[in-house]
Amino acid sequence: MGDQRLMRRTGDAPAFADVPFAMGVAAQRPYVGGDGRPSTGWHIAFGDVDNDGRDDVFIAKGNVQQMPGNAMEDPNNLLMAQEDRTFAEAGDVAGVASMHRGRGRPWLI
């Protein structure tokens, strides 16, 4: 729970750079609804939502009542991969900006 962080591998060694703001994948505050308190991200999943060959990002959101310092109205994120390797929020136009509490679920194989 908390900020969803995207890291980019740097070089051949196991070293990574923290790049969420530069790439447009910072989901630390609600992007609709007007609640400016910090978000509570629960699950992140990658997949090519629009079949353009690039992985997009879905983040399930939703506060629990025991955390009044965090946003209570916290929509899910759908971050669409752009050609320039950044991401753009599309949760509101895709219809997944639900204010209901969301949680992740592992894929069943």
Helices and strands as residue ranges (DSSP letters): E 7-9, E 16-18, H 20-23, E 41-47, E 56-61, E 77-81, E 87-89, H 91-94
